[in-house]
């Protein structure tokens, strides 16, 4: 029997990938994760898996899986952009990923892995090219460095290697991420708990709440992963976003309208005290992306046909799901 390995399987995108595999009738899933944060188990409770393996045990005993793996979907990582322990983060995000890639190449097993738009830093161009990559923090650097290693492997690779540079992913199964959860999640939690959404005041040349990000629903990110899984001839590093930058104000209003069943504008929401602007945090100065927008040219050239939800579409469904819990 050949298994599909999903690392970070109890996490946000990883657990949604396991769900996606299950929907395709695939239950031979090896879920790899670190459940030191025990509450993450809830993300897997509704999934069908063949086995659970701790992330440290898995990488230390790869020989156990020789000849038994169909593909690896590598989502496991430390995604804390404010992480101060650079050694631990590089071990988790770079060294672990490199070892896994080398094993996949030896086994001729496809590896589809999570990269990040953090590799682009404060730039204004978001193309999968070296001149556009200027990470602002050690998290972004760890993802950038592994992408660079992959670039060296691709010309002589023995199996599919595909990296997805996720932009701002939001959607179900992210509550455990705490402060690293999406803007959409925090906006919903603030609105239901405090009656207002807090956004950053103007910074880096942007007016209040007008910083712009490419917000992509987790279901769309999963769809790109599964599309790659079916096309073993497609390798490379690809952006995974909508290709549309939308303001934080826009997203906040989408949450408000979805929750209240209204058609409010930003002006309406601010006037009613539903949006509050707070000072930009000093600890984020020089480490924050005020603008991101995926260039999807390479993904489209590879043949990906799928469309991506707008903030209005994605947030409406997400808020309904949050309200059910």
KAGI-V608249 format. One record per residue. RES is the residue in one small letter. OMEGA is omega as a letter, one per 40 degrees, with the letter a starting at -180 (* if undefined). D_FIRST is the distance of its C-alpha to the first C-alpha in whole Angstrom. Layout:
BEGIN
RES:OMEGA:D_FIRST / RES:OMEGA:D_FIRST
END
This chain:
BEGIN
x:i:0 / x:a:4 / x:i:7 / x:i:10 / x:i:13 / x:i:16 / x:a:19 / x:a:22 / x:i:20 / x:a:23 / x:a:25 / x:a:27 / x:a:25 / x:a:22 / x:i:22 / x:i:23 / x:i:20 / x:i:18 / x:a:20 / x:i:20 / x:i:16 / x:i:16 / x:i:19 / x:i:17 / x:a:15 / x:i:12 / x:i:11 / x:a:8 / x:i:11 / x:a:12 / x:a:16 / x:i:18 / x:i:22 / x:a:25 / x:i:26 / x:i:30 / x:a:31 / x:a:30 / x:i:30 / x:a:28 / x:a:25 / x:i:27 / x:a:25 / x:a:22 / x:i:23 / x:a:23 / x:i:19 / x:i:16 / x:i:14 / x:a:11 / x:i:13 / x:i:16 / x:i:17 / x:a:21 / x:a:21 / x:i:23 / x:a:21 / x:a:18 / x:a:20 / x:a:21 / x:a:18 / x:a:16 / x:i:16 / x:a:13 / x:a:11 / x:i:12 / x:a:9 / x:a:6 / x:i:8 / x:a:9 / x:i:12 / x:i:15 / x:a:17 / x:a:20 / x:a:23 / x:i:24 / x:i:27 / x:a:31 / x:a:32 / x:a:36 / x:i:38 / x:a:41 / x:a:39 / x:i:42 / x:a:40 / x:a:39 / x:a:37 / x:a:35 / x:i:34 / x:i:33 / x:a:31 / x:a:29 / x:a:29 / x:a:30 / x:i:29 / x:a:25 / x:i:24 / x:i:26 / x:a:23 / x:i:20 / x:a:21 / x:i:22 / x:i:19 / x:i:17 / x:i:20 / x:a:19 / x:a:15 / x:a:16 / x:i:14 / x:i:16 / x:i:18 / x:a:20 / x:a:23 / x:i:26 / x:a:29 / x:i:32 / x:i:36 / x:i:37 / x:a:37 / x:i:40 / x:a:42 / x:a:46 / x:i:46 / x:i:47 / x:a:44 / x:i:40 / x:a:39 / x:a:36 / x:a:39 / x:a:40 / x:i:44 / x:a:42 / x:a:41 / x:a:43 / x:a:41 / x:a:43 / x:a:41 / x:i:39 / x:i:36 / x:i:37 / x:a:37 / x:i:34 / x:i:32 / x:a:35 / x:i:34 / x:i:30 / x:i:31 / x:i:33 / x:i:31 / x:i:28 / x:i:31 / x:a:32 / x:a:28 / x:a:28 / x:a:30 / x:a:28 / x:i:25 / x:i:22 / x:a:19 / x:i:20 / x:a:22 / x:i:24 / x:i:26 / x:i:28 / x:a:31 / x:i:31 / x:a:35 / x:a:36 / x:i:33 / x:i:34 / x:a:33 / x:i:31 / x:a:29 / x:a:31 / x:a:34 / x:a:33 / x:i:34 / x:a:37 / x:i:40 / x:i:37 / x:a:36 / x:i:37 / x:a:41 / x:i:40 / x:a:39 / x:i:42 / x:i:44 / x:a:43 / x:i:43 / x:a:47 / x:a:48 / x:a:47 / x:a:48 / x:i:51 / x:i:52 / x:i:52 / x:i:50 / x:i:50 / x:i:50 / x:i:51 / x:a:55 / x:i:56 / x:i:54 / x:i:54 / x:i:56 / x:i:54 / x:a:56 / x:i:55 / x:a:52 / x:i:51 / x:a:49 / x:i:46 / x:i:42 / x:a:40 / x:a:38 / x:a:35 / x:a:33 / x:i:29 / x:i:28 / x:i:29 / x:i:27 / x:a:24 / x:i:25 / x:i:25 / x:a:22 / x:i:20 / x:i:22 / x:a:22 / x:a:18 / x:a:18 / x:a:21 / x:i:19 / x:a:23 / x:i:25 / x:i:25 / x:i:28 / x:a:30 / x:i:30 / x:i:33 / x:i:31 / x:a:34 / x:a:36 / x:a:39 / x:i:42 / x:i:43 / x:a:45 / x:i:47 / x:i:47 / x:a:50 / x:a:48 / x:a:45 / x:i:47 / x:i:49 / x:i:45 / x:i:45 / x:a:48 / x:i:48 / x:a:45 / x:a:46 / x:a:49 / x:a:49 / x:i:52 / x:a:52 / x:i:54 / x:i:54 / x:i:54 / x:i:58 / x:a:58 / x:i:55 / x:a:57 / x:a:60 / x:i:59 / x:a:58 / x:i:54 / x:i:53 / x:i:55 / x:a:55 / x:a:54 / x:i:55 / x:a:53 / x:a:51 / x:a:53 / x:i:50 / x:a:48 / x:a:51 / x:a:49 / x:a:46 / x:i:45 / x:i:44 / x:a:47 / x:i:45 / x:i:42 / x:a:41 / x:i:38 / x:a:39 / x:a:36 / x:a:37 / x:i:34 / x:i:32 / x:i:34 / x:i:34 / x:i:30 / x:a:30 / x:a:30 / x:a:31 / x:i:31 / x:a:34 / x:a:34 / x:i:36 / x:i:40 / x:a:41 / x:a:42 / x:a:39 / x:a:37 / x:i:39 / x:i:40 / x:a:37 / x:a:36 / x:i:39 / x:i:39 / x:i:35 / x:a:37 / x:a:40 / x:a:38 / x:*:37
END
